[in-house]
Amino acid sequence: MSQSLSPENEAYVDGQVAGGVFASRDEAIDAGVGLLRKREALVQRLKESRRQLDDGQFTEYDDDALAARFDELKAKAATRSQS
């Protein structure tokens, strides 16, 4: 596949390779595509979260209930880390 970048992006990638951040242009471009994939996954998660909010699928917490929920989650995490 042919890769065509804007002059600004070309200079940036070349600088990253020259600085040792990436071993090659292909590695730098693969890293960029990986970030685009992660971004798309995050956008999809946000859309699903928005849908759930719109559908009323959420739990409201006051300060005390939220603190209790965090304590519950911390205890659960501690139990898992001991396993």
PDB file of N, CA, C and O in Angstrom:
ATOM      1  N   MET A   1       0.855  -1.178   0.000  1.00  0.00           N
ATOM      2  CA  MET A   1       0.000   0.000   0.000  1.00  0.00           C
ATOM      3  C   MET A   1       0.898   1.237   0.000  1.00  0.00           C
ATOM      4  O   MET A   1       1.881   1.318   0.737  1.00  0.00           O
ATOM      5  N   SER A   2       0.542   2.160  -0.818  1.00  0.00           N
ATOM      6  CA  SER A   2       1.284   3.417  -0.908  1.00  0.00           C
ATOM      7  C   SER A   2       0.848   4.345   0.215  1.00  0.00           C
ATOM      8  O   SER A   2      -0.337   4.420   0.539  1.00  0.00           O
ATOM      9  N   GLN A   3       1.800   5.050   0.807  1.00  0.00           N
ATOM     10  CA  GLN A   3       1.501   5.955   1.899  1.00  0.00           C
ATOM     11  C   GLN A   3       1.814   7.378   1.468  1.00  0.00           C
ATOM     12  O   GLN A   3       2.939   7.694   1.082  1.00  0.00           O
ATOM     13  N   SER A   4       0.804   8.225   1.540  1.00  0.00           N
ATOM     14  CA  SER A   4       0.989   9.612   1.179  1.00  0.00           C
ATOM     15  C   SER A   4       0.590  10.471   2.371  1.00  0.00           C
ATOM     16  O   SER A   4      -0.563  10.454   2.803  1.00  0.00           O
ATOM     17  N   LEU A   5       1.556  11.224   2.899  1.00  0.00           N
ATOM     18  CA  LEU A   5       1.299  12.069   4.056  1.00  0.00           C
ATOM     19  C   LEU A   5       1.459  13.528   3.670  1.00  0.00           C
ATOM     20  O   LEU A   5       2.153  13.858   2.708  1.00  0.00           O
ATOM     21  N   SER A   6       0.808  14.395   4.432  1.00  0.00           N
ATOM     22  CA  SER A   6       1.010  15.828   4.229  1.00  0.00           C
ATOM     23  C   SER A   6       2.464  16.153   4.575  1.00  0.00           C
ATOM     24  O   SER A   6       3.100  15.412   5.324  1.00  0.00           O
ATOM     25  N   PRO A   7       2.983  17.232   4.048  1.00  0.00           N
ATOM     26  CA  PRO A   7       4.375  17.591   4.384  1.00  0.00           C
ATOM     27  C   PRO A   7       4.611  17.721   5.895  1.00  0.00           C
ATOM     28  O   PRO A   7       5.674  17.345   6.388  1.00  0.00           O
ATOM     29  N   GLU A   8       3.638  18.245   6.621  1.00  0.00           N
ATOM     30  CA  GLU A   8       3.774  18.382   8.070  1.00  0.00           C
ATOM     31  C   GLU A   8       3.854  17.025   8.754  1.00  0.00           C
ATOM     32  O   GLU A   8       4.689  16.809   9.632  1.00  0.00           O
ATOM     33  N   ASN A   9       2.973  16.112   8.341  1.00  0.00           N
ATOM     34  CA  ASN A   9       2.979  14.778   8.936  1.00  0.00           C
ATOM     35  C   ASN A   9       4.226  13.995   8.526  1.00  0.00           C
ATOM     36  O   ASN A   9       4.781  13.233   9.318  1.00  0.00           O
ATOM     37  N   GLU A  10       4.650  14.191   7.299  1.00  0.00           N
ATOM     38  CA  GLU A  10       5.872  13.546   6.808  1.00  0.00           C
ATOM     39  C   GLU A  10       7.059  13.973   7.675  1.00  0.00           C
ATOM     40  O   GLU A  10       7.851  13.133   8.102  1.00  0.00           O
ATOM     41  N   ALA A  11       7.182  15.266   7.931  1.00  0.00           N
ATOM     42  CA  ALA A  11       8.275  15.781   8.750  1.00  0.00           C
ATOM     43  C   ALA A  11       8.185  15.250  10.181  1.00  0.00           C
ATOM     44  O   ALA A  11       9.198  14.919  10.797  1.00  0.00           O
ATOM     45  N   TYR A  12       6.978  15.176  10.692  1.00  0.00           N
ATOM     46  CA  TYR A  12       6.799  14.680  12.057  1.00  0.00           C
ATOM     47  C   TYR A  12       7.230  13.220  12.166  1.00  0.00           C
ATOM     48  O   TYR A  12       7.977  12.854  13.072  1.00  0.00           O
ATOM     49  N   VAL A  13       6.755  12.389  11.239  1.00  0.00           N
ATOM     50  CA  VAL A  13       7.115  10.973  11.245  1.00  0.00           C
ATOM     51  C   VAL A  13       8.627  10.815  11.093  1.00  0.00           C
ATOM     52  O   VAL A  13       9.252  10.036  11.812  1.00  0.00           O
ATOM     53  N   ASP A  14       9.201  11.553  10.163  1.00  0.00           N
ATOM     54  CA  ASP A  14      10.651  11.471   9.961  1.00  0.00           C
ATOM     55  C   ASP A  14      11.399  11.872  11.238  1.00  0.00           C
ATOM     56  O   ASP A  14      12.416  11.268  11.580  1.00  0.00           O
ATOM     57  N   GLY A  15      10.900  12.875  11.927  1.00  0.00           N
ATOM     58  CA  GLY A  15      11.524  13.302  13.180  1.00  0.00           C
ATOM     59  C   GLY A  15      11.420  12.243  14.266  1.00  0.00           C
ATOM     60  O   GLY A  15      12.357  12.038  15.038  1.00  0.00           O
ATOM     61  N   GLN A  16      10.276  11.574  14.321  1.00  0.00           N
ATOM     62  CA  GLN A  16      10.082  10.512  15.300  1.00  0.00           C
ATOM     63  C   GLN A  16      11.030   9.329  15.030  1.00  0.00           C
ATOM     64  O   GLN A  16      11.587   8.739  15.956  1.00  0.00           O
ATOM     65  N   VAL A  17      11.197   9.005  13.760  1.00  0.00           N
ATOM     66  CA  VAL A  17      12.114   7.924  13.384  1.00  0.00           C
ATOM     67  C   VAL A  17      13.557   8.350  13.672  1.00  0.00           C
ATOM     68  O   VAL A  17      14.331   7.583  14.244  1.00  0.00           O
ATOM     69  N   ALA A  18      13.908   9.562  13.279  1.00  0.00           N
ATOM     70  CA  ALA A  18      15.272  10.059  13.507  1.00  0.00           C
ATOM     71  C   ALA A  18      15.595  10.139  14.999  1.00  0.00           C
ATOM     72  O   ALA A  18      16.739   9.927  15.400  1.00  0.00           O
ATOM     73  N   GLY A  19      14.603  10.440  15.808  1.00  0.00           N
ATOM     74  CA  GLY A  19      14.795  10.552  17.250  1.00  0.00           C
ATOM     75  C   GLY A  19      14.773   9.213  17.969  1.00  0.00           C
ATOM     76  O   GLY A  19      14.957   9.156  19.185  1.00  0.00           O
ATOM     77  N   GLY A  20      14.551   8.142  17.227  1.00  0.00           N
ATOM     78  CA  GLY A  20      14.571   6.812  17.818  1.00  0.00           C
ATOM     79  C   GLY A  20      13.276   6.378  18.470  1.00  0.00           C
ATOM     80  O   GLY A  20      13.226   5.320  19.097  1.00  0.00           O
ATOM     81  N   VAL A  21      12.235   7.169  18.335  1.00  0.00           N
ATOM     82  CA  VAL A  21      10.947   6.787  18.914  1.00  0.00           C
ATOM     83  C   VAL A  21      10.400   5.561  18.192  1.00  0.00           C
ATOM     84  O   VAL A  21       9.826   4.666  18.812  1.00  0.00           O
ATOM     85  N   PHE A  22      10.585   5.533  16.881  1.00  0.00           N
ATOM     86  CA  PHE A  22      10.170   4.405  16.059  1.00  0.00           C
ATOM     87  C   PHE A  22      11.352   3.949  15.222  1.00  0.00           C
ATOM     88  O   PHE A  22      12.218   4.750  14.867  1.00  0.00           O
ATOM     89  N   ALA A  23      11.384   2.664  14.909  1.00  0.00           N
ATOM     90  CA  ALA A  23      12.489   2.108  14.130  1.00  0.00           C
ATOM     91  C   ALA A  23      12.350   2.410  12.645  1.00  0.00           C
ATOM     92  O   ALA A  23      13.338   2.411  11.911  1.00  0.00           O
ATOM     93  N   SER A  24      11.115   2.666  12.202  1.00  0.00           N
ATOM     94  CA  SER A  24      10.890   2.903  10.774  1.00  0.00           C
ATOM     95  C   SER A  24       9.619   3.716  10.575  1.00  0.00           C
ATOM     96  O   SER A  24       8.816   3.888  11.492  1.00  0.00           O
ATOM     97  N   ARG A  25       9.459   4.210   9.353  1.00  0.00           N
ATOM     98  CA  ARG A  25       8.230   4.936   9.008  1.00  0.00           C
ATOM     99  C   ARG A  25       7.020   4.024   9.153  1.00  0.00           C
ATOM    100  O   ARG A  25       5.979   4.436   9.664  1.00  0.00           O
ATOM    101  N   ASP A  26       7.165   2.775   8.699  1.00  0.00           N
ATOM    102  CA  ASP A  26       6.046   1.834   8.789  1.00  0.00           C
ATOM    103  C   ASP A  26       5.618   1.616  10.240  1.00  0.00           C
ATOM    104  O   ASP A  26       4.425   1.555  10.538  1.00  0.00           O
ATOM    105  N   GLU A  27       6.591   1.500  11.133  1.00  0.00           N
ATOM    106  CA  GLU A  27       6.272   1.314  12.547  1.00  0.00           C
ATOM    107  C   GLU A  27       5.521   2.534  13.092  1.00  0.00           C
ATOM    108  O   GLU A  27       4.566   2.386  13.854  1.00  0.00           O
ATOM    109  N   ALA A  28       5.947   3.719  12.708  1.00  0.00           N
ATOM    110  CA  ALA A  28       5.282   4.945  13.155  1.00  0.00           C
ATOM    111  C   ALA A  28       3.855   5.010  12.622  1.00  0.00           C
ATOM    112  O   ALA A  28       2.930   5.367  13.352  1.00  0.00           O
ATOM    113  N   ILE A  29       3.681   4.669  11.367  1.00  0.00           N
ATOM    114  CA  ILE A  29       2.347   4.712  10.766  1.00  0.00           C
ATOM    115  C   ILE A  29       1.451   3.640  11.382  1.00  0.00           C
ATOM    116  O   ILE A  29       0.268   3.884  11.622  1.00  0.00           O
ATOM    117  N   ASP A  30       2.010   2.445  11.640  1.00  0.00           N
ATOM    118  CA  ASP A  30       1.234   1.400  12.311  1.00  0.00           C
ATOM    119  C   ASP A  30       0.775   1.868  13.694  1.00  0.00           C
ATOM    120  O   ASP A  30      -0.354   1.594  14.102  1.00  0.00           O
ATOM    121  N   ALA A  31       1.648   2.573  14.410  1.00  0.00           N
ATOM    122  CA  ALA A  31       1.281   3.095  15.729  1.00  0.00           C
ATOM    123  C   ALA A  31       0.131   4.096  15.597  1.00  0.00           C
ATOM    124  O   ALA A  31      -0.789   4.107  16.415  1.00  0.00           O
ATOM    125  N   GLY A  32       0.191   4.930  14.570  1.00  0.00           N
ATOM    126  CA  GLY A  32      -0.882   5.898  14.347  1.00  0.00           C
ATOM    127  C   GLY A  32      -2.205   5.220  14.042  1.00  0.00           C
ATOM    128  O   GLY A  32      -3.250   5.629  14.547  1.00  0.00           O
ATOM    129  N   VAL A  33      -2.161   4.189  13.221  1.00  0.00           N
ATOM    130  CA  VAL A  33      -3.386   3.449  12.891  1.00  0.00           C
ATOM    131  C   VAL A  33      -3.926   2.761  14.148  1.00  0.00           C
ATOM    132  O   VAL A  33      -5.137   2.705  14.361  1.00  0.00           O
ATOM    133  N   GLY A  34      -3.017   2.238  14.978  1.00  0.00           N
ATOM    134  CA  GLY A  34      -3.446   1.635  16.237  1.00  0.00           C
ATOM    135  C   GLY A  34      -4.191   2.627  17.118  1.00  0.00           C
ATOM    136  O   GLY A  34      -5.198   2.287  17.739  1.00  0.00           O
ATOM    137  N   LEU A  35      -3.688   3.855  17.166  1.00  0.00           N
ATOM    138  CA  LEU A  35      -4.374   4.887  17.946  1.00  0.00           C
ATOM    139  C   LEU A  35      -5.737   5.235  17.352  1.00  0.00           C
ATOM    140  O   LEU A  35      -6.690   5.494  18.087  1.00  0.00           O
ATOM    141  N   LEU A  36      -5.826   5.240  16.036  1.00  0.00           N
ATOM    142  CA  LEU A  36      -7.125   5.497  15.394  1.00  0.00           C
ATOM    143  C   LEU A  36      -8.129   4.400  15.737  1.00  0.00           C
ATOM    144  O   LEU A  36      -9.307   4.674  15.964  1.00  0.00           O
ATOM    145  N   ARG A  37      -7.656   3.161  15.772  1.00  0.00           N
ATOM    146  CA  ARG A  37      -8.545   2.045  16.150  1.00  0.00           C
ATOM    147  C   ARG A  37      -9.026   2.202  17.593  1.00  0.00           C
ATOM    148  O   ARG A  37     -10.206   2.007  17.883  1.00  0.00           O
ATOM    149  N   LYS A  38      -8.096   2.559  18.508  1.00  0.00           N
ATOM    150  CA  LYS A  38      -8.481   2.766  19.903  1.00  0.00           C
ATOM    151  C   LYS A  38      -9.466   3.915  20.032  1.00  0.00           C
ATOM    152  O   LYS A  38     -10.406   3.850  20.824  1.00  0.00           O
ATOM    153  N   ARG A  39      -9.249   4.969  19.252  1.00  0.00           N
ATOM    154  CA  ARG A  39     -10.160   6.121  19.279  1.00  0.00           C
ATOM    155  C   ARG A  39     -11.554   5.706  18.833  1.00  0.00           C
ATOM    156  O   ARG A  39     -12.548   6.090  19.448  1.00  0.00           O
ATOM    157  N   GLU A  40     -11.624   4.924  17.764  1.00  0.00           N
ATOM    158  CA  GLU A  40     -12.923   4.463  17.260  1.00  0.00           C
ATOM    159  C   GLU A  40     -13.633   3.609  18.303  1.00  0.00           C
ATOM    160  O   GLU A  40     -14.841   3.742  18.496  1.00  0.00           O
ATOM    161  N   ALA A  41     -12.888   2.731  18.979  1.00  0.00           N
ATOM    162  CA  ALA A  41     -13.490   1.898  20.026  1.00  0.00           C
ATOM    163  C   ALA A  41     -14.023   2.768  21.157  1.00  0.00           C
ATOM    164  O   ALA A  41     -15.099   2.503  21.693  1.00  0.00           O
ATOM    165  N   LEU A  42     -13.276   3.803  21.519  1.00  0.00           N
ATOM    166  CA  LEU A  42     -13.719   4.716  22.570  1.00  0.00           C
ATOM    167  C   LEU A  42     -14.968   5.477  22.150  1.00  0.00           C
ATOM    168  O   LEU A  42     -15.888   5.647  22.950  1.00  0.00           O
ATOM    169  N   VAL A  43     -15.007   5.931  20.915  1.00  0.00           N
ATOM    170  CA  VAL A  43     -16.190   6.628  20.404  1.00  0.00           C
ATOM    171  C   VAL A  43     -17.405   5.710  20.473  1.00  0.00           C
ATOM    172  O   VAL A  43     -18.491   6.147  20.854  1.00  0.00           O
ATOM    173  N   GLN A  44     -17.231   4.441  20.107  1.00  0.00           N
ATOM    174  CA  GLN A  44     -18.347   3.493  20.164  1.00  0.00           C
ATOM    175  C   GLN A  44     -18.804   3.271  21.609  1.00  0.00           C
ATOM    176  O   GLN A  44     -20.002   3.180  21.876  1.00  0.00           O
ATOM    177  N   ARG A  45     -17.845   3.183  22.541  1.00  0.00           N
ATOM    178  CA  ARG A  45     -18.214   3.029  23.949  1.00  0.00           C
ATOM    179  C   ARG A  45     -18.961   4.253  24.448  1.00  0.00           C
ATOM    180  O   ARG A  45     -19.924   4.127  25.204  1.00  0.00           O
ATOM    181  N   LEU A  46     -18.524   5.439  24.030  1.00  0.00           N
ATOM    182  CA  LEU A  46     -19.213   6.659  24.439  1.00  0.00           C
ATOM    183  C   LEU A  46     -20.633   6.729  23.866  1.00  0.00           C
ATOM    184  O   LEU A  46     -21.564   7.162  24.544  1.00  0.00           O
ATOM    185  N   LYS A  47     -20.782   6.302  22.621  1.00  0.00           N
ATOM    186  CA  LYS A  47     -22.125   6.284  22.020  1.00  0.00           C
ATOM    187  C   LYS A  47     -23.038   5.327  22.776  1.00  0.00           C
ATOM    188  O   LYS A  47     -24.203   5.637  23.024  1.00  0.00           O
ATOM    189  N   GLU A  48     -22.500   4.155  23.143  1.00  0.00           N
ATOM    190  CA  GLU A  48     -23.293   3.192  23.900  1.00  0.00           C
ATOM    191  C   GLU A  48     -23.635   3.751  25.283  1.00  0.00           C
ATOM    192  O   GLU A  48     -24.752   3.568  25.767  1.00  0.00           O
ATOM    193  N   SER A  49     -22.688   4.424  25.911  1.00  0.00           N
ATOM    194  CA  SER A  49     -22.943   5.042  27.212  1.00  0.00           C
ATOM    195  C   SER A  49     -24.027   6.112  27.101  1.00  0.00           C
ATOM    196  O   SER A  49     -24.903   6.213  27.959  1.00  0.00           O
ATOM    197  N   ARG A  50     -23.955   6.904  26.039  1.00  0.00           N
ATOM    198  CA  ARG A  50     -24.971   7.946  25.824  1.00  0.00           C
ATOM    199  C   ARG A  50     -26.343   7.317  25.641  1.00  0.00           C
ATOM    200  O   ARG A  50     -27.336   7.810  26.176  1.00  0.00           O
ATOM    201  N   ARG A  51     -26.395   6.221  24.881  1.00  0.00           N
ATOM    202  CA  ARG A  51     -27.666   5.529  24.667  1.00  0.00           C
ATOM    203  C   ARG A  51     -28.226   5.030  25.993  1.00  0.00           C
ATOM    204  O   ARG A  51     -29.420   5.161  26.263  1.00  0.00           O
ATOM    205  N   GLN A  52     -27.343   4.449  26.828  1.00  0.00           N
ATOM    206  CA  GLN A  52     -27.788   3.948  28.120  1.00  0.00           C
ATOM    207  C   GLN A  52     -28.314   5.078  28.996  1.00  0.00           C
ATOM    208  O   GLN A  52     -29.336   4.925  29.665  1.00  0.00           O
ATOM    209  N   LEU A  53     -27.620   6.207  28.993  1.00  0.00           N
ATOM    210  CA  LEU A  53     -28.116   7.357  29.760  1.00  0.00           C
ATOM    211  C   LEU A  53     -29.483   7.807  29.259  1.00  0.00           C
ATOM    212  O   LEU A  53     -30.398   8.053  30.044  1.00  0.00           O
ATOM    213  N   ASP A  54     -29.604   7.908  27.940  1.00  0.00           N
ATOM    214  CA  ASP A  54     -30.875   8.343  27.350  1.00  0.00           C
ATOM    215  C   ASP A  54     -32.004   7.377  27.669  1.00  0.00           C
ATOM    216  O   ASP A  54     -33.159   7.784  27.788  1.00  0.00           O
ATOM    217  N   ASP A  55     -31.666   6.082  27.808  1.00  0.00           N
ATOM    218  CA  ASP A  55     -32.675   5.062  28.118  1.00  0.00           C
ATOM    219  C   ASP A  55     -32.932   4.924  29.615  1.00  0.00           C
ATOM    220  O   ASP A  55     -33.740   4.099  30.042  1.00  0.00           O
ATOM    221  N   GLY A  56     -32.230   5.746  30.416  1.00  0.00           N
ATOM    222  CA  GLY A  56     -32.435   5.694  31.854  1.00  0.00           C
ATOM    223  C   GLY A  56     -31.705   4.560  32.546  1.00  0.00           C
ATOM    224  O   GLY A  56     -32.039   4.215  33.679  1.00  0.00           O
ATOM    225  N   GLN A  57     -30.729   3.981  31.898  1.00  0.00           N
ATOM    226  CA  GLN A  57     -29.987   2.857  32.473  1.00  0.00           C
ATOM    227  C   GLN A  57     -28.762   3.368  33.239  1.00  0.00           C
ATOM    228  O   GLN A  57     -27.628   3.227  32.781  1.00  0.00           O
ATOM    229  N   PHE A  58     -29.006   3.955  34.392  1.00  0.00           N
ATOM    230  CA  PHE A  58     -27.907   4.458  35.213  1.00  0.00           C
ATOM    231  C   PHE A  58     -28.358   4.483  36.663  1.00  0.00           C
ATOM    232  O   PHE A  58     -29.546   4.370  36.963  1.00  0.00           O
ATOM    233  N   THR A  59     -27.396   4.631  37.551  1.00  0.00           N
ATOM    234  CA  THR A  59     -27.670   4.712  38.980  1.00  0.00           C
ATOM    235  C   THR A  59     -27.118   6.027  39.493  1.00  0.00           C
ATOM    236  O   THR A  59     -25.961   6.367  39.243  1.00  0.00           O
ATOM    237  N   GLU A  60     -27.948   6.764  40.209  1.00  0.00           N
ATOM    238  CA  GLU A  60     -27.495   8.017  40.804  1.00  0.00           C
ATOM    239  C   GLU A  60     -26.979   7.739  42.208  1.00  0.00           C
ATOM    240  O   GLU A  60     -27.552   6.941  42.950  1.00  0.00           O
ATOM    241  N   TYR A  61     -25.889   8.410  42.559  1.00  0.00           N
ATOM    242  CA  TYR A  61     -25.292   8.256  43.882  1.00  0.00           C
ATOM    243  C   TYR A  61     -25.143   9.629  44.534  1.00  0.00           C
ATOM    244  O   TYR A  61     -24.746  10.598  43.888  1.00  0.00           O
ATOM    245  N   ASP A  62     -25.474   9.692  45.845  1.00  0.00           N
ATOM    246  CA  ASP A  62     -25.096  10.882  46.602  1.00  0.00           C
ATOM    247  C   ASP A  62     -23.676  10.646  47.114  1.00  0.00           C
ATOM    248  O   ASP A  62     -23.108   9.583  46.865  1.00  0.00           O
ATOM    249  N   ASP A  63     -23.096  11.604  47.818  1.00  0.00           N
ATOM    250  CA  ASP A  63     -21.703  11.487  48.260  1.00  0.00           C
ATOM    251  C   ASP A  63     -21.467  10.254  49.124  1.00  0.00           C
ATOM    252  O   ASP A  63     -20.474   9.550  48.943  1.00  0.00           O
ATOM    253  N   ASP A  64     -22.369   9.991  50.054  1.00  0.00           N
ATOM    254  CA  ASP A  64     -22.197   8.843  50.953  1.00  0.00           C
ATOM    255  C   ASP A  64     -22.313   7.522  50.196  1.00  0.00           C
ATOM    256  O   ASP A  64     -21.518   6.607  50.412  1.00  0.00           O
ATOM    257  N   ALA A  65     -23.290   7.426  49.322  1.00  0.00           N
ATOM    258  CA  ALA A  65     -23.483   6.197  48.550  1.00  0.00           C
ATOM    259  C   ALA A  65     -22.316   5.967  47.598  1.00  0.00           C
ATOM    260  O   ALA A  65     -21.905   4.829  47.370  1.00  0.00           O
ATOM    261  N   LEU A  66     -21.792   7.046  47.048  1.00  0.00           N
ATOM    262  CA  LEU A  66     -20.647   6.924  46.140  1.00  0.00           C
ATOM    263  C   LEU A  66     -19.408   6.456  46.901  1.00  0.00           C
ATOM    264  O   LEU A  66     -18.672   5.596  46.417  1.00  0.00           O
ATOM    265  N   ALA A  67     -19.175   7.010  48.078  1.00  0.00           N
ATOM    266  CA  ALA A  67     -18.044   6.585  48.899  1.00  0.00           C
ATOM    267  C   ALA A  67     -18.182   5.109  49.272  1.00  0.00           C
ATOM    268  O   ALA A  67     -17.203   4.364  49.241  1.00  0.00           O
ATOM    269  N   ALA A  68     -19.388   4.691  49.620  1.00  0.00           N
ATOM    270  CA  ALA A  68     -19.625   3.285  49.957  1.00  0.00           C
ATOM    271  C   ALA A  68     -19.378   2.390  48.743  1.00  0.00           C
ATOM    272  O   ALA A  68     -18.819   1.302  48.879  1.00  0.00           O
ATOM    273  N   ARG A  69     -19.785   2.836  47.576  1.00  0.00           N
ATOM    274  CA  ARG A  69     -19.571   2.046  46.348  1.00  0.00           C
ATOM    275  C   ARG A  69     -18.082   1.916  46.050  1.00  0.00           C
ATOM    276  O   ARG A  69     -17.622   0.841  45.664  1.00  0.00           O
ATOM    277  N   PHE A  70     -17.326   2.993  46.222  1.00  0.00           N
ATOM    278  CA  PHE A  70     -15.876   2.929  46.014  1.00  0.00           C
ATOM    279  C   PHE A  70     -15.228   1.965  47.005  1.00  0.00           C
ATOM    280  O   PHE A  70     -14.344   1.191  46.638  1.00  0.00           O
ATOM    281  N   ASP A  71     -15.669   2.014  48.258  1.00  0.00           N
ATOM    282  CA  ASP A  71     -15.126   1.086  49.259  1.00  0.00           C
ATOM    283  C   ASP A  71     -15.418  -0.360  48.861  1.00  0.00           C
ATOM    284  O   ASP A  71     -14.570  -1.239  49.013  1.00  0.00           O
ATOM    285  N   GLU A  72     -16.606  -0.591  48.358  1.00  0.00           N
ATOM    286  CA  GLU A  72     -16.994  -1.930  47.902  1.00  0.00           C
ATOM    287  C   GLU A  72     -16.104  -2.392  46.743  1.00  0.00           C
ATOM    288  O   GLU A  72     -15.651  -3.536  46.716  1.00  0.00           O
ATOM    289  N   LEU A  73     -15.865  -1.503  45.801  1.00  0.00           N
ATOM    290  CA  LEU A  73     -15.023  -1.848  44.653  1.00  0.00           C
ATOM    291  C   LEU A  73     -13.574  -2.076  45.063  1.00  0.00           C
ATOM    292  O   LEU A  73     -12.910  -2.969  44.536  1.00  0.00           O
ATOM    293  N   LYS A  74     -13.080  -1.265  46.007  1.00  0.00           N
ATOM    294  CA  LYS A  74     -11.707  -1.448  46.498  1.00  0.00           C
ATOM    295  C   LYS A  74     -11.562  -2.806  47.182  1.00  0.00           C
ATOM    296  O   LYS A  74     -10.568  -3.502  46.978  1.00  0.00           O
ATOM    297  N   ALA A  75     -12.539  -3.178  47.982  1.00  0.00           N
ATOM    298  CA  ALA A  75     -12.501  -4.463  48.671  1.00  0.00           C
ATOM    299  C   ALA A  75     -12.528  -5.607  47.661  1.00  0.00           C
ATOM    300  O   ALA A  75     -11.812  -6.596  47.813  1.00  0.00           O
ATOM    301  N   LYS A  76     -13.345  -5.466  46.648  1.00  0.00           N
ATOM    302  CA  LYS A  76     -13.436  -6.495  45.613  1.00  0.00           C
ATOM    303  C   LYS A  76     -12.102  -6.616  44.860  1.00  0.00           C
ATOM    304  O   LYS A  76     -11.654  -7.724  44.566  1.00  0.00           O
ATOM    305  N   ALA A  77     -11.472  -5.476  44.550  1.00  0.00           N
ATOM    306  CA  ALA A  77     -10.184  -5.485  43.861  1.00  0.00           C
ATOM    307  C   ALA A  77      -9.109  -6.117  44.746  1.00  0.00           C
ATOM    308  O   ALA A  77      -8.264  -6.871  44.262  1.00  0.00           O
ATOM    309  N   ALA A  78      -9.144  -5.812  46.031  1.00  0.00           N
ATOM    310  CA  ALA A  78      -8.158  -6.385  46.961  1.00  0.00           C
ATOM    311  C   ALA A  78      -8.311  -7.893  47.029  1.00  0.00           C
ATOM    312  O   ALA A  78      -7.319  -8.620  47.070  1.00  0.00           O
ATOM    313  N   THR A  79      -9.551  -8.366  47.040  1.00  0.00           N
ATOM    314  CA  THR A  79      -9.810  -9.809  47.080  1.00  0.00           C
ATOM    315  C   THR A  79      -9.275 -10.485  45.819  1.00  0.00           C
ATOM    316  O   THR A  79      -8.677 -11.559  45.894  1.00  0.00           O
ATOM    317  N   ARG A  80      -9.486  -9.867  44.680  1.00  0.00           N
ATOM    318  CA  ARG A  80      -8.992 -10.430  43.412  1.00  0.00           C
ATOM    319  C   ARG A  80      -7.479 -10.446  43.347  1.00  0.00           C
ATOM    320  O   ARG A  80      -6.896 -11.389  42.811  1.00  0.00           O
ATOM    321  N   SER A  81      -6.827  -9.417  43.884  1.00  0.00           N
ATOM    322  CA  SER A  81      -5.370  -9.345  43.801  1.00  0.00           C
ATOM    323  C   SER A  81      -4.715 -10.368  44.718  1.00  0.00           C
ATOM    324  O   SER A  81      -3.551 -10.713  44.519  1.00  0.00           O
ATOM    325  N   GLN A  82      -5.438 -10.856  45.716  1.00  0.00           N
ATOM    326  CA  GLN A  82      -4.906 -11.865  46.630  1.00  0.00           C
ATOM    327  C   GLN A  82      -5.065 -13.269  46.077  1.00  0.00           C
ATOM    328  O   GLN A  82      -4.460 -14.212  46.587  1.00  0.00           O
ATOM    329  N   SER A  83      -5.874 -13.413  45.038  1.00  0.00           N
ATOM    330  CA  SER A  83      -6.130 -14.747  44.468  1.00  0.00           C
ATOM    331  C   SER A  83      -4.986 -15.231  43.617  1.00  0.00           C
ATOM    332  O   SER A  83      -5.046 -16.331  43.069  1.00  0.00           O
TER     333      SER A  83
END
